[in-house]
């Protein structure tokens, strides 16, 4: 909305570009952090594998419930019901959103860029540490079975 009220098209595009860069930086830091932790998280989730689908279903149910509640909140506001402004669920969610936005704004682009650089360096270090299979490795039983079945196919 602010970019539409910027006064000129160039200013509006500049504001939009700055917003896009800032959002991209936040999303990149979050995505890279999740990607780096994925291996650990997956290893830990194996122990509770039976509960993971139920937990994700519960999160999906709660999110859908909130969306429905918020739709009802909007409908009450559109109908002129001023009491809806004090809805405890919506005010709590709005406060949480404001806290998250303020935390990211306080961190600033420099800290986010430094965090992104550190996460990228960590990603590079962890990928170079992984042992690569030796080109002259000893074949295992599966290799023998596959090569045997391929030989049988060529004989036919």
RAURWO-V950350 format. One record per pair of residues at least 4 apart in sequence whose C-alpha atoms are under 8 Angstrom apart, sorted by the first residue. I is the first residue (numbers start at 0). GAP is how many residues later the second one is. Records with the same first field share a line. If there is no record, write none. Layout:
I: GAP ; GAP
//
This chain:
0: 4
1: 4 ; 10 ; 13
2: 8 ; 9 ; 10 ; 12 ; 13
3: 8
4: 7
5: 5 ; 6 ; 9
6: 4 ; 5
7: 4
8: 4
9: 4
10: 4
11: 4
12: 4
13: 4
14: 4
15: 4
16: 4
17: 4
18: 4
19: 4
20: 4
21: 4 ; 87
22: 4
23: 4
24: 4 ; 84 ; 87 ; 88 ; 91
25: 4 ; 86
26: 4
27: 4 ; 88
28: 4 ; 83 ; 86 ; 87 ; 90
29: 4
30: 4
31: 4 ; 84 ; 87 ; 88
32: 4 ; 86
33: 4
34: 4
35: 83 ; 87
36: 4
37: 4
38: 4
39: 4
40: 4
41: 4
42: 4
43: 4
44: 4 ; 7
47: 4
48: 4
49: 4
50: 4
51: 4
52: 4
53: 4
54: 4
55: 4
56: 4
57: 4
58: 4
59: 4
60: 4
61: 4
62: 4
63: 4
64: 4
65: 4
66: 4
67: 4
68: 4
69: 4 ; 20
70: 4
71: 4
72: 4 ; 11 ; 14 ; 17
73: 4
74: 4
75: 4 ; 5 ; 6 ; 8
76: 4 ; 5 ; 7 ; 8
82: 4
84: 6
85: 5
86: 4
87: 4
88: 4
89: 4
90: 4
91: 4
92: 4
93: 4
94: 4
95: 4
96: 4
97: 4
98: 4
99: 4
100: 4
101: 4
102: 4
103: 4
106: 4 ; 5
107: 4
108: 4
109: 4
110: 4
111: 4
112: 4
113: 4
114: 4
115: 4
116: 4
117: 4
118: 4
119: 4
120: 4
121: 4
122: 4
123: 4
124: 4
125: 4
132: 4
138: 4 ; 5
139: 4
140: 4
141: 4
142: 4
143: 4
144: 4
145: 4
146: 4
147: 4
148: 4
149: 4
150: 4
151: 4
//
